[in-house]
Amino acid sequence: MDTTEVPVTMPRIGDPAPAFTARTTQGDISFPGDYAGEWVVLFSHPADFTPVCTSEFMTFASMEGDFRRYNTRLVGLSVDGLYSHIAWLRTIQEKMVYRDLKNVEVTFPLIDDVSMDVARRYGMIMPGEATTQAVRAVFVIDPAGVVRAIVYYPLSLGRNVAELLRMVVALQTADEFGVATPADWLPGEPVIVPPPGSCGTAKERMDGEVEGVECVDWFFCTKDLPETLIEERLTRS
């Protein structure tokens, strides 16, 4: 018997998102083509009717409007079938209570991936965790269909959905304003300006000659970026 393990493959940051077609709880989709021009958070979970996944889906669904404000769609996946998905989402809406959430309707698509085809394309099956369940993978994909961020969680660890939203906003802010965001950054806090490209620019910054830029040292400079400006440029009304 061949016991050779199938290598885990996954797209890398900067790669095109692997394309697929699939049935979902919201109808058939062609990914990422159907989402051209939008950001997408594609995330997997191990199985329907499990408590950690239930708490996550309730939280994702309750924050879907926050993601949509930033032109971002949610797409879920597990290796369970469509009818299991439908039954589970109905149970969530009709029976489940988590923190202050109840009567939560999940309206974003949940992919039927019984064949595990999509999970394998995205490296969501980790043999060290399970061979028949997808780990909690998260892929942030930009409007051009390019993978911009990847986060993996083990089966036992529920995700911080607010952090995933912060990640999306930070990526969009970096793209729109040509900046970087420091640790724990939240909209409205100072952002990091790109490193200087010459000794002269570094000197100008350290001498305080660049308006609106504050430097701790030549390579670590920040500027204010008001939250109102971020929302004006990035959000939908």
PyMOL commands that set and color helices and strands:
alter all, ss='L'
color gray80, all
select helices_A, chain A and resi 33-35+51-62+64-69+82-95+117-121+161-177+199-206+227-234
alter helices_A, ss='H'
color red, helices_A
select strands_A, chain A and resi 20-22+29-31+39-44+72-78+97-98+101-102+110-112+136-141+147-153+191-192+213-217+220-223
alter strands_A, ss='S'
color yellow, strands_A
deselect
rebuild
show_as cartoon
